[in-house]
Amino acid sequence: MDLELNTYAERQAEEAQKHDAFSAINLRHIRGAVAEALTSFGRLGLLEEYTKHDISHIDAMLEMYDWIIPTPTKSLMTPADWLLVTITTYLHDFGLLVTRDEFERRNACDSYAAFARRVTQSDEPSTMDYRSQIAKMDHEEKERFLYQEFVRSNHAQRIRAWLQETPDLSWGGDPRITEALNTLLGSLEETFLEDVGLVCESHHLDDINDSRKYPVSRPYGRTHQEEANVQYAAFLLRTSDLLHITKDRVPSMAAVVINPRNPKSQVEWAKQRAVRSVRPLQPARSTEGEGAPIDTIEVHATFKEAEGYFGLTAYLQYASRQLSQTHSWSNDSLATGTTNYVFPWRRIDMSHIEAKGFIAEPFEFSIDQGKILDLLTGHTLYNDTGVVIRELVQNSLDAVRLQAQLSDSSYTPRIDIQWNSTDKALCITDNGVGMTQSTIERNFLKVGASRYQEADFRKQHPDFTPISRFGIGVLSTFMVADDVSVSTTHQSEPQARQLSLRDVHGQYLVRLVDKHAEGIPPQMCDHGTSVRIKLRPSAELEAVRDIVRHWILVPGCELWLTVDDGEPEKVGFDSVSQALTQALIDGGLAHQGDTGLIDAYGRPVEVRSYTADGIELSYAVSWSRWLQEWQFLKVERDPEERAESEAPVLGLSIGGIRVTTAPAGFRVGGLAAMANATGKGSPRTNVARSAIEKTDEYDQMLRQIYSGYVDHIAKEMHAMSSERGASLTRAATEASFLAEDVAQWPADSNEIRRSVLRTIPALVIEENGHRHVHSLSELEKRDELASIESTTLSSLENVLWSIRDSGDATLAGLLDALGRDESLPEVPIMCGLGRAGFLGQTFASEWEVSRIEGADGLRTLRTTWKRRSSPARWRRPATYSEVPQNLIRHARDMSWGLMRVIDAVRLAATDDIDVVNISGSLVACHGQVLVLPGSAFLAIEPANPDVPERLKDWCTGYILALTSGQFAAARRGLHNRRPEIESAGRDKWITTLIKDLDDFGFSELLSLESVANALTATDLEVLDVMRWDQRRESE
């Protein structure tokens, strides 16, 4: 379909067809095909809520070029320029096209999967709007919304990828679209087509100042008319796309029909429906009058609602910053003399935006700079004056690490810290990159302007990961000093610079001196920085040596500390393992023996390391002679609350600087371990560096830490079974106990720890006459498993555990050897579940009992397990956080054993549970107390309908634990007896119990009448085959 070319830009672009490089194309045909393709925008219900991106959007952008491009520049532009501008305008939103086939194949797109995972699982504030919106959607709507947002966020990358010689569908897409694009544009000169993709992508990037990527003169043929300024085309595309915000793009009727619900689209439609005009500021309206430079764009709009006003003004502030940046970049290119194309626009006038019904004058927040600086340099941000040393050393570390990247192998990075306690003077000197005058002005003296976070710096040094992020470190010096002197040298500048800072609110002077002048430390005469502060009389820096050693762990360079007139002392360690070794000695967990480290019990101690993805983890293990295994060395106490030498200071470090003090991966207590993160994947700290931000990088760090612990468990399990003669059963059991060491402490992330521990292959399965070990993750592939409990089989498991070099010994083999004619389940059997600790408990939480059978005169319990169903077969009591604290305190006062029994109670939630050959209604099964279908305990009623079912079940578990004998067993190791019932009549005992429950406050949660009925109607004995030998003959 060919169309008329109605705009000046298109008519000029058509002239390019007269030149050899573009003679094979038909611009009218391209326009027609694009217009037809864009009619499908939103057809699948994807992106239909967003503002129009059809041919009318393109026409409006092309018309805007009439005034965006100054007349002198128009006369200079070549047909190739106009063609590049026109075709990129046609195609810049083409990446928004989604076919039904692409949408149905979305889960095969790795980049979409990563996007969806970040949006739905991340705790980043930037995804909060997405998550709150998704929570209200059904599954189908959620899938459409997520893919829509993926496409919207990446449509610029998509079109460039599709235009490559070999189309790239890693950002999604449909081969039919790329084939159509190839047919439509295949006749374009190859380099020109690459630049079309480059410019299309650029309107979502912030790198168009790069004249190497976007050349100002690109030849596509032999003549000047076949040359184009790629950078200028990128300037124009970004600007016209930013400024097309008039109401013709969002017709009122379309808004009514579509009724956008997404917060982003609501703002988009509201702000654009009110815009009447976007045009150059008329000279007569300029405050400078006639002859004023035309560099301002004015926007006319009228609002009746506040939301649209706020949305538009916020957007225009962003657009104005973009214009100013583009203007600056254009001037930079003009200054090189390689182009004379002018981009004049640098601001937007918003004085013609009205909000009816509101006071005409808009108001805004203002900042009291002086008070903000006072806050930043006081104890509001940092609560410890000692951090001034840490902050300055961090700056030095970044400087020497950057210089190391820029230097050859002869460079030796070094930092010197000098403390004079008499003069109260601190000096920190490095031979890092130093600062230029520009760096001093733009970063060092500008709060919040970290050089390392600037786009230009990140582009020039993509592999450099700084410790400093916020640009406020130097402010920490004013916590303790009013006299700060800075000397700095840079390789590119012939002289050194000295700054004298006297007051955070004052003016600063910079003096130029010779690099070898007095006061310039010799180690930084070529490059480096020295900061000297003199503490005010009221300030204190106590124990400087301890402060330095606390924060600086693995600096990665020579770092020396000199206190007063003493000799320089080396600070920091070459590795995390060295740091941990010293921490163990300092904390009293180990000491140096003749052959190495030894713990307090005389057991050998080793420090082992695990490295992955920029994370170095070191942990301590001690040798158990009796168990013949290396066990984790544990820290029982919180180092923040320790007495002298009671616990080592461990923690997590970022870039070699300590952030936390608890064992790596734990909040309180845990394993004796430390970890350090370096490189691009390192997590970030908060401003005060008192905690690590909860980001994907932090989650990945924790995942690697827990993986390091699991790696040790796996290696120990392999060594036990292949080198130390232990049976597979024993090796798996010991691995479960080692996993328990990792699982028992409060973790930095219980979820991540659990997911990693699920990969330990320490659950024994017997199947088809063989024993194997599996992880919880591997068991997900199974549909059904069995388990058997009896004292006999437990004894046989003990035999299998103790046999050395047992080879392929199995339960079935032992039964056969003993002549026991006992058939085992045909489905795979979970063996030694009671010994599996945390892994066994996790198994029981992820799987459910679907069938339970009593056998051998109730001396054996056979159980069938299936993956947890929805709805679940068994209900679980409420967690502690859901239970009134007075009841928790009462239960704890009774015994922690009581609490454990309550947690173990499972109440039948459905009749879909097979119960065979069991007459009672209470069964102990692999650490759980099952309340079977039909039990009178299930008939206990809440006191009122507002009592949550899980809370009612917790109260039921409490009563069951008190009355069934399980509490007595947990507390004293006694058998299931209730001497209270034997010594008093049952009715009297129940009456007394009900009164006690009323006194404890249970009457507010349970119908005590229903409790009395349940106790009267129930045989309170719990069938526990593992306690059979403790029962009396009469039972």
MARKE-831810 format. One record per residue (C-alpha): x, y, z. Coordinates in steps of 0.05 Angstrom, whole numbers, plus 5000, padded with zeros to 4 digits. Example, Ala and Ser with C-alpha at 12.3 -4.5 7.8 and 13.67 -1.06 7.14 Angstrom:
% residues 2
524649105156;527349795143;
END
This chain:
% residues 1035
500050005000;503150664978;501151325009;502152064997;508052395031;504953005065;510553265109;516753665091;521253145122;518352585080;518752975015;526053135028;527352415046;524352184980;529752574945;534752064971;531851554921;535251944865;542051744892;545351074880;545750864953;538150914961;535550814890;532550134905;527850364960;520650614955;519251085013;511751114999;511250365001;515150345067;510350855097;504350465075;506849805102;508650125169;501750465174;498349795161;502649425211;501449935266;493949845261;494949185299;497749555359;493849335421;489848815381;491448255430;489548675490;496948815501;498749545508;491749765489;491450215551;497550605530;497451235488;497151175413;503250935375;499950895306;501451275241;498151905270;503651925323;508851865268;505652415226;505552885286;512952755300;514652875227;510753535227;514453755290;521053715253;518754335213;520154765274;524754335316;530154375262;532555095252;531955355181;539555425171;540554705191;534954475145;538654785087;544954395106;541653715115;542653205060;537452735030;540852185069;539752585133;532352655118;531651925099;534951695164;530552155205;524151945168;525251195169;527351185242;521051585259;516951065221;520050485258;521950735327;515650425360;515449815315;518149395373;511349475407;508248995357;506448315388;503347745350;499047205382;504546685367;509747105403;505347185464;503946445468;511446295464;513246815516;515846325568;521246095520;524146795521;529746825574;529747585578;522247585592;523047045645;528447465679;523948095675;517947725704;522147435760;524948115779;518048445778;514347905817;519747675865;524248275878;523448735939;526049335900;521649945910;521650055834;517349435825;512449585881;507249895834;507649285789;506848805847;500849175877;497549185808;498948455795;495948245862;489148465837;489348065772;487247375753;492346915721;490747085648;490547835661;497047795700;500547435642;498247955592;500248525637;507248255651;508648135577;505848815560;510649145609;516448735584;515048955512;513949685532;520449715571;524549395516;521149585451;527050025429;531949445438;527048975402;526749375337;534349445334;535148695346;530048545291;533648975240;540248615246;542848205187;541147585227;535047805268;535747705342;529447475379;532547455448;527948045467;521947675439;518747745371;515747355314;519947105254;514247335209;515248055230;522748025220;521747705152;516848255133;521848785155;527248445114;522748445053;520949175064;527849445081;532448925051;534349384994;537149905041;544749985043;547249525099;550750055141;544750515133;540149965159;544749855219;544350595234;536750575229;536750055285;541850445324;537751095323;531150725337;534350425400;537451085421;530851425441;530950975503;538351055518;542651605549;548851535507;547651955445;553352415465;557951855441;560052085372;563851435361;557451045367;553251575333;558051895282;556552605258;558552425187;556951725161;557851605086;553151105052;555351254981;560351654940;557252344944;556152845000;548552774990;549252055012;552252235079;548252305144;549352575215;547151975256;547752345322;543352915298;538052405276;538152115346;537352815376;531252945332;527952265344;528552325420;526053035421;519952945376;517952315414;518552685480;514453275456;508652925422;504052985481;498053345452;490953105460;490452865387;494552275412;489352075464;482352215437;477052265492;472651725461;478551235459;479851365532;472651215549;472650575508;479250305535;478550565606;485850495626;486850175694;494450145698;497150725741;502250895688;497150915632;492151315673;497351855683;499351825609;492251915585;490452445637;496452885623;495952855547;488452945539;489153645569;494953885525;492654355470;499254575439;506754465440;510554995402;516655445403;516156025453;513656625414;518757185415;513657695438;512357265499;519757195518;522057595577;527757815533;523058085480;524358105405;531057835384;531457355443;534656685427;529556155407;531355595455;524855495493;518755065479;512055265509;506454785529;499154995533;494454565575;488354615619;486554125674;480554015718;483653455758;490053475799;492752795776;493653005704;496853655724;501953305768;503152775715;504453295660;508753765701;513053185727;513852925656;515553615629;520853715682;523953065658;523253265585;526353945600;532453605631;532953165569;532653775524;538054125564;542453505561;541453425486;542954165476;549454075515;551453465475;549953825410;554354405431;559953915448;559553645377;559354345348;565554515387;569453965352;568354305285;566053655253;558753875246;554854515241;547954225253;544754635309;540054375363;537555015398;532554745448;534354725522;528254875565;520654815569;516155385591;510455115635;507255785652;501355645605;499155015642;492955165682;489054775735;481955035740;479355085812;486355145841;490555745859;494055955796;501055965826;504055275835;508055125898;514054675909;518554415964;524954785977;531154546013;534754906069;541654716046;544954916111;540554486154;541153896107;548753936112;548153976187;544053336186;548952976142;554953176184;551653046251;549652396285;543152346244;546651966188;552551646224;551951456297;559451326308;564851846298;569751276282;566551196214;570351806189;576351346182;572250826145;569351346097;576051646080;579350966071;573650756025;575051355981;582351175980;580950455963;576650655904;582151125881;587750605883;583450065852;581650515794;588950705785;590749965785;586049865725;589450445689;596650235705;601349675686;603749135733;609249575762;604149985801;603649825875;597250105906;598350375976;594550746031;597651046093;593851236156;597251676207;594351856275;597552346323;593752296388;597352896418;595453376362;588952996349;590852986275;588852436226;591952386156;590051886103;594351866039;593651435977;597251385910;590751295873;588151685813;587652355848;582852905827;582753405770;579854095779;573553845744;572853265793;573753735852;568354205827;563353695800;564053145852;568453265912;565153925931;558153725909;554153315960;551052695930;554952745864;559152115864;563852105804;563251355800;555751385788;556051845728;554051545662;560451765627;564751445680;560950785679;561550765604;569050885606;570150395663;564649865656;568349355698;569949815756;565649725819;566650265871;565350205945;563050925948;556251075917;553151685949;558252255944;557752446017;563852106048;567852746056;562153046097;563752536152;570052926167;565853506194;563053046247;569653126284;573453696251;572954416227;579854406196;580353956135;586154006085;586353616020;592253535973;591253185906;595153055843;592952765776;597152475720;593852925668;595353575705;602253875715;600854165784;598053925850;592054235883;591054395956;584254535987;583054846055;576154686084;574255036148;566654976152;561554546117;557655186102;563555606081;567355776017;573355375996;579955575964;584155165917;591655305911;596055065855;602954815877;608654415848;607653665853;614153615892;612654205938;612954156013;606653856040;605653385981;607152676005;612452365960;608351735946;603052155911;607452635873;604952355806;597852175827;594052095892;590352445947;591852626019;586552846069;588753136136;583753316190;584953626257;579653436308;576053986344;577253986420;570353696435;571253106387;574252436404;577051866363;578451316413;582250676398;584050866326;587850216317;581649806336;577250236291;581750126231;582349376243;574849306254;572849606187;578449426140;578848686126;581148536055;583549196024;586948885964;592749365971;598349546019;595149916077;599450176134;597550496201;602250926242;600051136311;604051706342;611451556337;610650806329;612850376271;607950286213;603349686222;600349306164;592749306166;587948816133;588848126105;590347826037;584247376040;577847256078;580846606105;586446986138;581547476168;577346906195;583346556224;585247176264;577947276285;577646566313;583846696354;581547376378;574747106396;577446506435;574545976389;581345716370;588745796385;595145616349;597744926366;604044566344;600744326279;595644856267;589245136297;586044766355;579344906389;577944936464;576844176465;583544016432;580343856365;583944056301;580844666266;581344846193;579045466155;576245296087;574045736030;568845745976;568846245918;563346375867;560946985828;565247485864;563547205933;569146935977;566446536036;570946256090;568345806146;571545416203;570844666215;573344216271;575043486267;570742996306;574942386321;568841986343;564542146283;570442186234;567942816201;569443556196;563843916232;562144656227;565045076283;559245466313;558546146345;553446146401;552946886417;551647556383;558347926376;554748586389;552948336459;559247936475;563548006535;571047986528;573347406484;566447076483;565147106408;569147306347;567147906305;565447616237;560547876186;559648066114;564248546076;563148926012;569449095974;573748876033;570349346082;566249036138;558749196139;555748696189;558748316248;554547676254;556747026221;555947036145;548746886127;546046936198;542947466242;544747206311;549446626325;551046136270;557145836238;564046136246;564446446178;565947096141;564547306069;566747866023;563448095958;567248435902;565848605830;559748825791;555048335826;556548605895;550548825937;549749545958;549649846027;545150386055;547751096060;550551006130;553550336109;550350026170;546549496131;546149176062;540349366017;535548806002;536648735927;537548175877;545048235886;544348145961;539947535950;545147245903;550647365955;546646986007;545246435958;552646345946;554146366021;549145806036;551645435974;558545456004;556045116067;552344596025;558644485985;562244286049;556543816068;556743476000;564243396003;564043106073;558542626053;562742385994;568942316037;565341926091;562441426042;568341365994;574541486037;572741356110;568840716103;562040976126;555740676098;551341076052;546141086107;550941366157;553841876109;546842126092;545042166166;551242566183;549943026124;543043146153;546143346220;550943816185;544944126149;541644206217;547644626238;546245106180;538745096190;538045216265;540245946269;536346566251;538246696178;538947326137;533946996090;530246376112;527346296043;533946296006;537245846059;531545346053;531845335977;539345195978;538944666033;533644315991;539244125942;543043695992;542642955971;541842676041;535042326040;535641576033;530941225985;530540465979;527740245912;528239605871;533339295919;538039885920;539240485964;540341185935;540741885964;536342445938;535343175953;528743495968;529043835900;529943165865;524042865903;519543365867;519742895807;516442335849;508942245854;508741795915;513341545970;512541066028;515441026098;515240496153;515840596227;517140036277;522239886330;524539286290;525839666226;528940226267;533939726294;535439476224;536640196202;541640246259;545139636232;545439936162;548140576193;553740226230;556239736178;562839976149;563939906074;556839636070;556539665995;549439565971;546539326038;539039456042;533139386088;530138866042;536738476043;537038466120;529838236126;531237676077;537537476115;533537456180;528237026148;522937546160;517337456110;515438186110;513338516045;515739216033;511739745995;512439735920;513340495917;520140795937;521240786012;523841386052;528841096101;531341396166;526441976162;526942066238;534342186233;533842696176;532943296222;531543936184;531243576118;526143086145;522043646175;522144006109;520043376074;514143306121;512244026107;512343936032;509143246029;502842986063;500542326091;495242056044;494741356072;496441076141;496040336159;497139966224;500339276216;503538726257;498738816314;499739566314;507239466322;508539756252;505940376218;506040416142;505141106112;504141346041;506242056024;504142505967;505943215948;501843735986;495243835951;490744435946;486744455988;491344106037;489543446069;492043676137;491344336173;497144646212;496445056275;497945796275;505046026282;507346386345;506547066314;499146926303;497746706375;496147186433;502547286471;499447116539;498046416513;505146356485;508046556552;503646066588;505645496541;513045666550;512245686625;509544986621;515344736578;518744836511;516944106499;509644306500;510944816445;514344296402;508443826408;503544386388;507844526326;507643796308;500043726309;496543626242;488943606239;485343246183;482343746136;478943256089;476242546087;480842396029;485742036076;485841276078;486241006149;487040246154;487239796216;487640376265;482140426317;484141066352;484141766325;491042016346;497441756314;504741956322;507941926254;515142136239;515042706289;507942926274;501742816316;496142666267;488842796287;485342296241;478642406205;472842286253;476642506315;472442876366;478143386370;476043616300;469243806328;472144326376;468844986358;471345706362;468346166414;465746616358;466046636282;471547166284;476746686312;481346466255;481445726241;489045676249;488645996318;483045516337;487544946314;493345206356;488845196418;486544486399;493944276393;495244576462;489644166493;491843546456;499043626479;496743696552;492043106552;494942596505;501342436542;505642706486;507343306531;509742856587;513942466537;517043096509;518443376578;520942766617;521942216566;516241826598;511341376562;504341596543;501141596612;496542076646;497241946721;492442516733;486842116701;488741486739;488841816807;482342206796;475942056760;475842246686;469842706694;473043076752;479543136714;476043426653;472243926697;478744156729;482044226661;476344636633;476745106692;484245186681;483045346607;478045866626;482946186675;488346186621;483746576573;481946016525;474546166533;475546776488;477846326431;474545646441;467745386460;469745036524;463344616521;465744326455;472544206487;469343816544;465243406494;471543246455;475343026516;469542596539;468642256471;475942136454;480741586472;486542036489;491841516475;496541686417;498741086376;506241136376;509440496350;516440746368;514540736442;511340046441;516539726484;515240226539;507940046546;504939586599;502538896580;495439096597;495639596541;
END
